[in-house]
Amino acid sequence: MAENAIQAAILTVFDGEVKDLLPPKRHECHVIVIVPGMEDDRPDYPKYPDYPIHPVVLCEYTAGDPKKFAHPYCDIARCKGLQLWHGRNDDRTCNQPHLLFPGDTPFWGGVKRRGIVVACSGLQPWIDKFISGMVADLLVAMAHGAWEDCPEEARGDSFLE
């Protein structure tokens, strides 16, 4: 699902009508999707409420050959994603120097929306952010569509029983 969302966003930018509105400098990039995860020790919630949330890499996707990249786009996208996850990047159009750690990337171009972090690297930062936003919004929409069509929703299951 995440890979399909990434491919759709990249296709839109590289080959869709958007390419004339926002022409990318190159046709290579790396995208990472990070979602919240936790260990669930049910039944009876023995550790309640101590269930720490941790980042889980849902998907990584590379367009192009990383060996031919002019810069380490894969590492930059991963770093952007962690900075967004930890709240050290505020999902705007610049970094926050006071929150950068040694080894961090100063580049922007990702989003954190509704618990999902998506970061892209390889294009202009505003196009990296555009791709990331499309991926995040498409994942949310796909999840809602899947939920509406699932038998549990049709039965009205609450998952609390």
Secondary structure, 3 states (H helix, E strand, C coil): CHHHHHHHHHHHHHCCCHHHHCCCCCCCEEEEEEEEECCCCCCCCCCCCCCCCEEEEEEEEEECCHHHCCCCHHHHHHHHHHHHHCCCCCCCCCCCHHHCCCCCCCCCCEEEECCEEEEEECCCHHHHHHHHHHHHHHHHHHHHHHHHHCHHHHHCCCCCC
